[in-house]
Amino acid sequence: MEENYLLALIVSFLFGFVLFRKDKADPEESKEIKHTLSARDSSVSGVEKYLNKHNISANSKDGLSGVSKYLQEKESLNIELEKSVAVSSVEKYLATKEKDSPVSSVSKYMAKKTIHEKKRAKENVSGVEKYLKKND
C-alpha cells in the first residue's frame, strides 16, 4: 500500500515539475498574456490594433472588407461572363430580322385583315346605305 502512495507522490512530483518547467521555458507566452492584459486597459480597440499590426488603413482600398472584395470580384466575373457568352442562333436570327424588317409578321397580318374587312364592308352595302350615299 505504501508503494502506491510513493508512486503517486513521484508521478505528481514529475507532473508538477513538467508544468513548472513549461512556464519557465516559454517566456514569450507570458509576455503575450501581459500584452493582452495591458491591451484591455488602453483606449485603442482590437480592430484598430489588428489593422495597425497588418499595416492596413481603414479607409484605403487595400483595407477593403471581405464582403466588398467579394462583391468586386463577383462584379468583375459577371462582366467577363457577359463578354464571353456565346450568342445563340435565335438571337442572331432576331437581330437580322429586326434590321431587315422592323415590322413584325403579326402587325402585317393585322394590317391585311383590316384591309380585307374594309373591302368586304364596301361590297356588302345595304340598299339603304346606297340610297343615302346617292342623295348626299
C-alpha positions as CSV (number, residue, x, y, z in Angstrom):
1,M,0.0,0.0,0.0
2,E,2.8,2.4,0.8
3,E,4.2,1.7,-2.7
4,N,1.0,3.1,-4.2
5,Y,1.3,6.3,-2.2
6,L,5.0,6.5,-3.0
7,L,4.3,6.0,-6.8
8,A,1.5,8.6,-6.7
9,L,3.8,11.1,-5.0
10,I,6.5,10.6,-7.6
11,V,4.1,10.9,-10.5
12,S,2.6,14.1,-9.0
13,F,6.1,15.5,-8.5
14,L,7.0,14.8,-12.1
15,F,3.7,16.3,-13.3
16,G,4.3,19.4,-11.3
17,F,7.9,19.7,-12.5
18,V,6.9,19.4,-16.1
19,L,4.2,22.1,-15.7
20,F,6.6,24.4,-13.8
21,R,9.3,23.9,-16.3
22,K,7.0,24.6,-19.2
23,D,6.0,28.0,-17.7
24,K,9.7,29.0,-17.3
25,A,10.7,27.7,-20.7
26,D,8.2,29.8,-22.7
27,P,8.7,33.5,-21.6
28,E,7.1,34.7,-24.9
29,E,3.8,33.2,-23.9
30,S,3.8,35.1,-20.6
31,K,4.7,38.3,-22.5
32,E,1.6,37.8,-24.7
33,I,-0.6,37.3,-21.6
34,K,0.8,40.6,-20.1
35,H,0.3,42.3,-23.5
36,T,-3.3,41.2,-23.7
37,L,-4.0,42.4,-20.2
38,S,-2.4,45.8,-20.9
39,A,-4.4,46.0,-24.2
40,R,-7.6,45.9,-22.3
41,D,-6.6,49.0,-20.4
42,S,-5.7,51.1,-23.4
43,S,-8.3,53.1,-25.4
44,V,-7.4,51.5,-28.8
45,S,-9.9,48.9,-30.0
46,G,-8.9,45.4,-31.1
47,V,-9.8,46.2,-34.7
48,E,-7.6,49.2,-34.8
49,K,-4.7,47.1,-33.3
50,Y,-5.3,44.4,-35.9
51,L,-5.3,47.0,-38.7
52,N,-2.1,48.6,-37.3
53,K,-0.4,45.3,-36.9
54,H,-1.1,44.3,-40.6
55,N,-0.4,47.9,-41.9
56,I,-3.9,48.4,-43.3
57,S,-5.6,51.7,-43.3
58,A,-9.3,51.6,-42.5
59,N,-10.2,54.0,-45.4
60,S,-7.8,52.8,-48.1
61,K,-8.7,50.5,-50.9
62,D,-6.3,47.9,-49.6
63,G,-8.2,47.8,-46.4
64,L,-11.5,46.7,-48.0
65,S,-13.6,44.3,-46.1
66,G,-14.0,40.8,-47.2
67,V,-17.6,41.5,-48.3
68,S,-16.6,44.4,-50.5
69,K,-13.7,42.4,-52.0
70,Y,-16.2,39.5,-52.7
71,L,-18.7,41.9,-54.4
72,Q,-15.9,43.4,-56.6
73,E,-14.7,40.0,-57.7
74,K,-18.3,38.9,-58.4
75,E,-19.0,42.1,-60.5
76,S,-15.8,41.6,-62.5
77,L,-16.7,37.9,-63.1
78,N,-20.2,38.9,-64.3
79,I,-18.7,41.4,-66.7
80,E,-16.3,38.8,-68.0
81,L,-19.2,36.3,-68.4
82,E,-21.3,38.9,-70.3
83,K,-18.4,39.4,-72.7
84,S,-17.7,35.8,-73.2
85,V,-21.3,34.5,-73.5
86,A,-21.9,33.0,-77.0
87,V,-24.8,34.4,-78.9
88,S,-27.4,31.8,-79.7
89,S,-28.7,31.2,-83.2
90,V,-32.1,32.5,-82.2
91,E,-30.6,35.8,-81.0
92,K,-28.7,36.1,-84.3
93,Y,-31.8,35.4,-86.3
94,L,-33.8,38.0,-84.3
95,A,-31.1,40.6,-84.7
96,T,-31.0,40.2,-88.5
97,K,-34.8,40.1,-88.7
98,E,-35.1,43.4,-86.8
99,K,-32.6,45.0,-89.2
100,D,-34.3,43.7,-92.3
101,S,-37.9,44.4,-91.4
102,P,-38.8,46.4,-88.4
103,V,-42.5,45.5,-88.9
104,S,-43.4,42.2,-87.3
105,S,-45.4,39.4,-89.0
106,V,-48.2,39.9,-86.6
107,S,-48.6,43.6,-87.5
108,K,-48.6,42.6,-91.2
109,Y,-51.3,40.1,-90.6
110,M,-53.4,42.6,-88.7
111,A,-53.0,45.2,-91.5
112,K,-54.1,42.7,-94.1
113,K,-57.1,41.7,-92.0
114,T,-58.3,45.3,-91.6
115,I,-57.9,45.9,-95.4
116,H,-59.9,42.8,-96.2
117,E,-62.6,43.8,-93.7
118,K,-62.9,47.2,-95.3
119,K,-63.2,45.7,-98.8
120,R,-66.0,43.3,-97.5
121,A,-67.7,46.2,-95.9
122,K,-67.8,48.1,-99.2
123,E,-69.1,45.1,-101.1
124,N,-71.8,44.3,-98.5
125,V,-73.5,47.6,-98.5
126,S,-77.3,47.6,-97.9
127,G,-79.8,49.3,-100.2
128,V,-80.5,52.0,-97.6
129,E,-76.8,52.9,-97.4
130,K,-76.6,53.1,-101.2
131,Y,-79.6,55.4,-101.3
132,L,-78.2,57.6,-98.5
133,K,-74.8,57.9,-100.3
134,K,-76.5,58.9,-103.6
135,N,-78.6,61.6,-102.0
136,D,-75.8,63.2,-100.1
